[in-house]
Amino acid sequence: MKWITRNNIKVDRVACPWLIKRFIDREAEFLFVEEACLLESAKREGAIPFDASRIPEVKLNHRGNWCTFESIIHDYAVKEPGLDLLALIVRSADIDGQEHVAAEGRGLRAISDGCAALQLTDEERLDRLFPVYDALLAYCRMKAA
């Protein structure tokens, strides 16, 4: 299946592909486009759009205090030890005003900002950051034990 989101990905738009690949769709392909082209590109590619809060037609989005990562966990009923804490870390890193929900979010935000400063492509960000999310999930599982 193809999934599509806005380009220049940061915390939530890296976390969501990681979640999708690890727990929902191991064969997922990710497309990154300008926001103005998102719905048109999704239709043309037969892709599921996600994390585009300014586009109300996109179902997988921020909801209330939730980031898109949390919405995907809910909608796809992903049950995995440690994922609830990881979701709080992602929210803390991604949403201004939610920094208090997980102290670890500051570090994740710094890593994401560093990838942007390195001017990595969206695909390079996924390649480099998926292991970070794997490590964070292991950390979350350890904390829950």
C-alpha positions in Angstrom: 0.0 0.0 0.0 1.1 3.6 -0.6 0.9 6.2 2.1 1.3 10.0 1.4 2.1 13.0 3.5 3.6 16.5 3.3 7.2 16.8 2.4 10.0 18.1 4.8 9.1 15.5 7.4 9.7 16.0 11.1 8.8 14.2 14.3 5.2 12.9 13.6 5.8 12.4 9.9 8.7 10.2 10.7 7.1 8.4 13.6 4.0 7.5 11.5 5.9 5.7 8.7 7.9 3.9 11.4 4.7 2.8 13.1 3.0 1.8 9.8 6.1 -0.3 8.6 6.6 -2.0 12.0 3.0 -2.8 12.9 0.5 -2.2 10.1 1.9 -2.6 6.6 5.4 -4.0 6.3 5.4 -3.4 2.5 4.3 0.2 2.8 5.7 2.8 0.4 5.8 6.4 1.4 5.4 9.4 -0.8 6.2 13.0 0.2 4.6 15.9 -1.7 3.9 19.6 -1.3 0.8 20.1 0.9 -1.1 21.8 -1.9 -0.8 18.6 -4.0 -1.5 16.1 -1.3 -5.1 15.1 -2.0 -4.7 15.2 -5.8 -1.5 13.1 -5.5 -3.2 10.7 -3.1 -6.0 10.1 -5.5 -3.7 9.6 -8.5 -1.4 7.2 -6.6 -4.1 5.4 -4.7 -2.3 6.4 -1.5 -3.6 6.9 2.1 -2.9 10.5 3.2 -1.8 11.3 6.7 -0.7 14.2 8.9 -2.0 17.2 7.0 -3.9 19.1 9.7 -4.9 22.0 7.4 -6.7 19.6 5.1 -9.9 18.4 6.8 -10.5 15.6 4.3 -7.4 13.8 5.7 -8.7 11.3 8.3 -5.3 10.3 9.8 -4.5 13.6 11.5 -4.0 15.4 14.8 -7.1 15.0 16.9 -7.6 17.2 20.0 -4.3 16.8 21.9 -3.3 13.7 19.9 -0.7 13.8 17.2 -1.2 11.7 14.1 0.9 8.9 15.5 -1.7 8.4 18.3 -4.6 8.6 15.8 -3.1 5.8 13.7 -2.6 3.7 16.8 -6.2 4.2 17.7 -7.7 3.7 14.2 -5.7 0.6 13.4 -6.0 -0.8 17.0 -2.3 -1.3 17.4 -1.5 -3.0 20.7 2.1 -3.3 21.5 3.9 -3.0 24.9 5.6 0.3 25.3 3.8 2.0 22.5 1.6 4.1 24.8 4.6 5.8 26.3 6.3 6.2 22.9 3.1 7.9 21.7 3.4 10.4 24.5 7.1 11.0 23.6 6.1 11.7 20.0 3.3 14.0 21.0 5.6 15.9 23.4 8.2 16.3 20.6 5.7 17.2 17.9 3.0 19.5 19.4 3.8 22.9 20.9 2.3 23.1 24.4 2.4 19.3 24.9 6.1 19.2 26.0 5.1 18.4 29.5 3.6 14.9 28.7 7.0 13.2 28.3 10.4 14.7 29.1 12.0 12.5 26.5 10.2 14.5 23.8 12.8 17.3 24.0 15.5 14.9 22.9 13.4 13.5 20.0 12.7 17.1 18.9 16.4 17.9 18.9 17.2 14.9 16.8 14.5 15.8 14.3 15.7 19.4 14.1 19.2 18.1 13.6 18.1 16.0 10.6 16.5 19.1 9.1 19.7 21.1 9.7 21.7 18.4 7.9 19.3 19.0 4.9 18.6 15.2 4.7 15.9 14.2 2.2 12.7 12.8 3.5 13.8 9.3 2.6 17.2 9.8 4.3 15.4 10.9 7.4 13.3 7.7 7.5 16.5 5.6 7.0 18.4 7.3 9.7 15.5 7.7 12.2 13.8 4.3 12.1 16.5 2.8 14.3 16.0 5.7 16.8 12.3 4.8 17.0 13.2 1.1 17.4 15.5 2.2 20.3 12.8 4.4 21.8 10.3 1.6 21.8 12.9 -0.7 23.5 13.4 2.1 26.1 9.6 2.4 26.6 9.3 -1.3 27.1 12.1 -1.3 29.6 10.5 1.6 31.6 7.1 -0.3 31.6 8.7 -3.5 33.0 
